[in-house]
Amino acid sequence: MPAFKTINRSGLLLLFCASIWAADTTLPVPSNLKVQGIPSIPAALADRLAQYGEFRTASLLDWHPTKREILILTRFGDVPQVHRVLMPGGAREQLTFFPERVTGALYQPGSGTSFLYAKDIGGSEFYQLFLFDLQSGTSRMLTDGKSRNTSPQWSHDGSRIAFASSQRNGRDMDIYVIDAKRSGPAKLLLQVQGGGWYPTGWFPDNSRIVLEHYTSINESAIHLLDPETGATSQLTPSDQVAAYENAALTPDGKGAYIITDRDSEFRRLAYIDLATKQFAFLRPELKWDVTALRLSRDGRKLAYVVNEDGADTLHVMDTATRRNLPLPKLAYGSFTSLSWHNDSREVGFSLASAKSPSDIYSIDVEKGTLERWTKSETGGLNTDEFVEPELIRWKSFDGLTISGFLYMPPAKFAGQRPVIINIHGGPESQFQPGFLGRNNYYVNELGMAMIFPNVRGSSGYGKTFLKLDNGKKREDSVRDIGALLDWIAARRDLDAKRVMVMGGSYGGYMTLASMTHYNDRLCCAIDVVGISNFVTFLERTEAYRRDLRRAEYGDERDPGMRDLLISISPVTNVRKITKPLLVVQGQNDPRVPAHESLQMVEAIRKNGGRVWFLMAEDEGHGFAKKKNQDFQFAASTLFIEQHLAGANP
């Protein structure tokens, strides 16, 4: 018996040590993640990656209505939350604490003692609106807890909130208004058809609400809604198909600044007289898209952003003289979240560049001074050594010039470098030079080149370019990737035999389609929430967005279009894919439902292909929670090291 006890204890000790050893050498899989075909991830790999996952970003949400302080969105835990910053360079005081992300916040006009914010559950994008009381620290939900609610806009007196909601039937985004001070249901103001309606602001006297009706990237209109009667009128003309957006009413209510591509290849800055409906185009010399505008409260200054060949430039115009004011030099990158302080002299914005994640700055346009409000951490890495992107161009199959951005690894990596092609989603979107986040690991530590192409159909290059992938032209954008492979082969510093393609959402479709067209020229691919079958995608994407997507991809209910969509879908051509594939999906995705990834994984396996699959039960259209992002990063890096030959020189 003693001997038995001794042996048993030794055995238990060995088992205990073995379990500790296993735990120390492999990365545990969180219970919310479903993993299929992915081998155990070494803990040592996760340790190497850790610094590159410890960066933060900060986005400007709103200025306080009476003080010089701001609300921002940043992450200190697992997901982004609302924080308050009292001065440039000041501490970030966290105000909301939820396991789910918060997606926006607006101070209540007047005293600023409360703010409105939006939050969903598990990436579902069925956002609910809440009012946060800064004195008590408590929140009150304003919406029904079930529908999708977006684009909230405060009336200027802070008494009412206009927003779009699917609560009537789950499909149409009607316009509602709610009294911010009283509890009770919102009032339905305007019943619409489709998911493209949303408020963008109120008249200065709160007599009307400004609405935008988005039909497609090439067609939208501005309407005015009476909040008392529900009567509407269209502000923008309907004599031709054009895009109208970002309408900003002047303080006297007599005019509006607007962005439109009316009578132009590009989106221009314009002023429309509300009485005569006549347009004045303010920067006719620009040959690039104006992408954002914000009017100061006194109406004397207009801040606007111009997208010049993929990179943003910020301008401020004196509305009386219509001349631009001098501004400090800013980093090469992308600007978001333009917002004026109520003093009408200080404009705030978020700026991301290759050497800095998104951070918040402001410019006093009267003094011409720049101040930085946040300095987000980068995991202790010296980002001054990160590479700046190179703007590249190549000719596609039909002679069309396509452009993109190339990030080359440091000079210490000699010889021809492996290449990762990363394709943006949208498709009506654009890659802009900015901070690569975790992708910096592939460039800095694995010595890989990364190319971010803006294939035909991308925004920022004129409306003709934007339409070149529509309908039956869908695969022409895939051919742009084939031309990029030719361009890579002609470069002495890039290795055409070691190329991987990856992308998310529509970029996921492009990834899968590239594999069906160029399987022999690619080593492997990573598809994140990608479309695998256009017909099943259009039939299953959430009802409120279905018609909006048909405008881009075609109507699957038309027999001829249905046949075309099926024929070009990656799942139809899965037999052509023989190289390894990693598929990543959020189970609650309302845009590209999980069915798209599940059917692709099943088809590849039936075809004898090699596929790793990662599904998160608490995510939607991409991973938002840091713990899930970290595991995805580790799985992606292991996949790249195993399948993109020579990734570790």
Secondary structure, 3 states (H helix, E strand, C coil): CHHHHHHHHHHHHHHHHHHHHHHHHECCCCCCEEEECCCCCEHHHHHHHHHHHCECCEEEEEECCCCCCEEEEECCCCCCEEEEECCCCCCCEECCCCCCCEEEEEECCCCCCEEEEEECCCCCCCCEEEEEECCCCEEEECCCCCCCEEEEEECCCCCEEEEEECCCCCCCCEEEEEECCCCCCCEEEECCCCCCEEEEEECCCCCCEEEEEEEECCEEEEEEECCCCCCEEECCCCCCCCCEEEEEECCCCCEEEEEECCCCCCCEEEEEECCCCCEEECCCCCCCEEEEEEECCCCCEEEEEEEECCEEEEEEEECCCCEECCCCCCCCEEEEEEEECCCCCEEEEEEEECCEEEEEEEEECCCCEEEECCCCCECCCCHHHCCCCEEEEEECCCCCEEEEEEECCCCCCCCCEEEEEEECCCCCCCCCCCCCHHHHHHHHCCCCEEEEEECCCCCCCCHHHHCCCCHHHCCHHHHHHHHHHHHHHCCCCEEEEEEEEEEECHHHHHHHHHHHHHHHHCCEEEEECCCCCHHHHHHHCCHHHHHHHHHHHCCCCCHHHHHHHHHHCHHHHHHHCCCCEEEEEECCCCCCCHHHHHHHHHHHHHCCCCEEEEEECCCCCCCCCHHHHHHHHHHHHHHHHHHCCCCCC
